[in-house]
Amino acid sequence: MLSRILVPMDDSDHAEHALEYALENHPDAEVTVLHVVGVPSMMMGDAVGLSLKDDLEEAAADRAETVFERAHEVAAERDRELETVVGIGHPARNVVDRADDYDTIVLGSHGADWNRATHRFLVGNVAETVTKRAPVPVTIVR
């Protein structure tokens, strides 16, 4: 029986489906939602807004708020509670680095930035990297 599940989540439908899967298929498990925000860099369009704030952790928490609100709604619809954690940096690395604290990882097959042109390069690589490097079982949900 699984007691602790990590669900990396962004604002994509695939991530929401992964959370639903974890909550519905593991009713007794403690579920933690992880949202990872990229490190500010002029080269990273997604994180440029973060570089304007003095406190990176506060900025990351602000960015994660919408994702966590939706995660709590999904959990409440199933009469469940969950924990939330904000990560800063590379998504796959954040997930793998935290994996030892969990029995399994459940993640969506594609993130919010997914489109046909960038599937393998940007987002498929997160799921692929986590699957290859995580020290615990990984479930990919479409």
C-alpha positions in Angstrom: 0.0 0.0 0.0 1.3 3.4 -0.9 1.3 6.0 1.9 3.0 9.0 0.3 2.5 10.2 -3.3 4.2 13.1 -5.1 2.2 14.8 -7.9 4.2 17.4 -9.8 1.6 19.9 -11.2 1.4 22.8 -13.4 -1.8 24.4 -14.9 -2.2 21.8 -17.6 -5.1 19.4 -18.0 -2.7 16.4 -18.0 -1.4 17.5 -14.6 -4.9 17.8 -13.2 -5.7 14.3 -14.5 -2.6 13.0 -12.8 -3.8 14.5 -9.5 -7.3 13.1 -10.0 -5.8 9.7 -10.7 -3.7 9.8 -7.5 -6.5 10.8 -5.3 -9.0 8.3 -6.7 -6.7 5.3 -7.0 -5.0 5.8 -3.6 -7.7 7.0 -1.2 -5.6 6.4 1.9 -2.4 7.9 0.7 -1.0 11.3 1.7 -0.7 13.3 -1.5 1.7 16.2 -2.0 1.4 18.5 -5.0 4.7 20.0 -6.2 4.8 23.1 -8.5 8.2 24.0 -9.8 8.9 27.6 -11.0 11.9 28.2 -13.2 14.9 30.2 -12.1 14.9 33.8 -13.3 17.0 34.4 -16.4 16.9 36.7 -19.3 17.1 33.5 -21.5 14.0 32.0 -20.0 10.8 33.8 -21.1 8.7 31.9 -18.6 10.6 33.2 -15.6 11.5 36.7 -16.6 8.7 38.1 -14.5 10.2 36.5 -11.4 13.5 38.4 -11.9 11.6 41.6 -11.2 10.9 40.6 -7.6 13.4 40.9 -4.8 12.4 37.7 -3.0 12.6 34.7 -5.3 10.8 32.3 -2.9 7.9 34.8 -2.5 7.7 35.2 -6.3 7.6 31.5 -6.8 4.9 31.1 -4.2 2.9 33.7 -6.0 3.2 31.9 -9.3 2.2 28.6 -7.6 -0.9 30.0 -5.9 -3.2 29.4 -8.9 -2.0 25.8 -9.4 -2.5 25.1 -5.7 -5.9 26.6 -5.6 -7.0 24.3 -8.4 -5.3 21.3 -6.7 -7.2 22.0 -3.5 -10.5 22.2 -5.5 -9.8 18.9 -7.1 -9.1 17.3 -3.7 -12.1 18.9 -2.0 -14.4 17.5 -4.8 -13.2 14.1 -3.6 -13.4 14.9 0.1 -9.6 14.8 0.4 -6.8 17.0 1.6 -3.3 17.5 0.3 -0.1 19.2 1.0 1.6 21.7 -1.4 5.3 22.4 -2.0 6.9 25.0 -4.3 10.2 24.1 -6.0 12.5 26.5 -7.8 14.7 25.5 -10.7 14.5 22.7 -13.3 11.2 20.7 -13.0 12.6 17.2 -13.6 15.5 17.7 -11.2 13.2 19.0 -8.5 11.0 16.0 -8.7 13.8 13.5 -8.7 15.6 15.3 -5.8 12.4 14.9 -3.7 11.5 11.4 -4.8 13.1 9.6 -1.9 10.5 11.1 0.5 7.7 9.4 -1.4 6.5 5.9 -2.3 5.7 6.9 -5.9 5.3 9.8 -8.3 2.2 10.4 -10.4 2.6 13.0 -13.2 0.9 14.1 -16.3 2.4 13.2 -19.7 2.5 16.7 -21.0 2.8 20.0 -19.2 1.2 23.4 -19.8 3.8 24.4 -22.4 3.1 21.4 -24.6 2.4 21.6 -28.3 3.2 19.4 -31.1 6.4 21.2 -32.0 7.9 21.2 -28.5 6.5 17.9 -27.1 9.7 15.9 -27.0 12.1 18.8 -26.5 10.4 20.7 -23.7 7.9 18.7 -21.8 8.2 15.1 -22.8 11.7 15.4 -21.4 10.4 16.1 -17.9 8.3 13.0 -17.8 11.0 11.0 -19.5 13.8 12.3 -17.2 11.7 11.6 -14.1 10.9 8.1 -15.3 14.5 7.3 -15.9 16.1 8.9 -12.8 13.5 8.6 -10.0 14.4 6.1 -7.3 10.7 5.2 -6.9 8.0 4.0 -9.2 6.5 6.6 -11.6 3.0 6.6 -13.1 2.5 8.7 -16.2 -1.1 9.8 -16.7 -2.5 11.1 -20.0 
